[in-house]
Amino acid sequence: MFQPLKGKRVIDLSQVLAGPYATYLLALMGAEVIKIEKPGEGDWTRSGGPDQDLARQKMAVNYLTQNGAKKSVTIDLKKPEGRALVLELAAGADVFLENFKPGVANRLGLDFAAVRAANPAIVYCSISAFGQSGPFSPRPAYDHIIQGMCGIMQTTGMPGNGPTKVGAPYVDYATGMNAAMAVMAGLMEVQRTSEAVQIDVAMLDTALLLMASLMTQHLTTGWVPAQNGNEAWSASPSSGAFETAEGTLMLAANNDRQFRQLCDALNRADISTDPRWKTSEARGKNAADLRSELNAIFVTRGAAEWEDLLARFDVPAGRVRTLDEILDEDHIRARGLLHVMKIADSDRPIHVPSLSFQANGSAPAPLTPPPALGADTDEVLSACGIPLERIAALRAAGVL
């Protein structure tokens, strides 16, 4: 099995999406992830969501998505004994990850300095909306707020329709992937230097870097992106969205080779040799006429038929699908992108994401389902050398 992080222990104090997704990726790569949760409540995502039966079990869908292959330990961080216990766990760990608002970890006595004092070779990762420095740093935010601030909403949607949010919390999940990459780099640095590493991951930084080419173009040339609808950023008239007899087709025939292949697929070689459209520069100057010509052709067949035909001619194209349609494709099953598991007290199959890439021909999936709240408290604390008598006393004091 692909488990490059086997033997590494992660103390995870994060909640909701970005932090838990980061540690989920680490768990899928073999790390032992110990999720620290508030007694009686747990991660905020354990409750709510569209399935009330799962929510009542504190196994809501948003929690199930990114908490498999972890262990749940309940510790009350508001109690001094609880914070001291977390530092004891950190002393035997390799990674410490939190997503408190900047300043909270310091007030709890669980900041980088405190954790490094307990473990001089720790990778300490903080995930926040705006990072640990800068004027915005103290502010709280969620995915949709970051989307509004980073500029993406001004480029999304049809021109004239106002700013449009991306439909999924993509900033959260991209931030989680960013944090997981940073943690792995931190582990390599600790291996090289034997010194602790402090990682600072911000949602706004991540969101902006997802638009790296737009930033570079703007800062270099002064170009300001506007709402682009469903058109390609290349602005090529033979790329973008085309309505068909049934459905919408997304097409990318940007360069001269792709354009010739497109014309061959359409059985219209005359278009590619027409002086108005023979070169990329000419196509740009006569874009409206070319677009009109292509529109008239694409409405003669459905998007699915065009997708199959264009694939045979090596022209990048795809039919616009709904989520249920793409998840029903054989390709998704072949890639092993999703893993089906069951949780206690439920016969319903739960579909969760596998690792976001394949290794040795497969995508690693969680070996165990998401843990019930506090299910691993005694086992983990005992394995870390905490005597059973102390565990019982901590539970009696309401710490666990």
Buried (B, 14 or more C-beta within 10 A) or exposed (E): EBBEBEEBBBBBBBBBBBBBBBBBBBBBBBBBBBBBBBBEEBBBBBBBBEBEEBBEBBBBBBBBBBBBBBBBBBBBBEBEBBBEBBBBBBBEBBBBBBBBBBEBBEEBBBBBEBBBEBBEBBBBBBBBBBBBEEEBBEBEBBBBBBBBBBBBBBBBBEEEEEBBBBEEBBBBBBBBBBBBBBBBEBBEBBEEEEEBBBBBBBBBBBBBEBBEEBBEBBEEEEEEBEBBBEBBEBEBBBBBEBEBEEBBBBBBBBEEEBBBBBBBBBEBEEBBEBEBBBEBEBBEEBBEBBBEBBEEBBEEBBBBBBBEBBEEBEBBBBBBBEEEEEEEEEEEEEEBBBBEBEBEEBEEEBEBBBBBEBBEEEBBBBBEBBBBBBBBBBEBBEEBEBEEEEBEEBBEEEBB
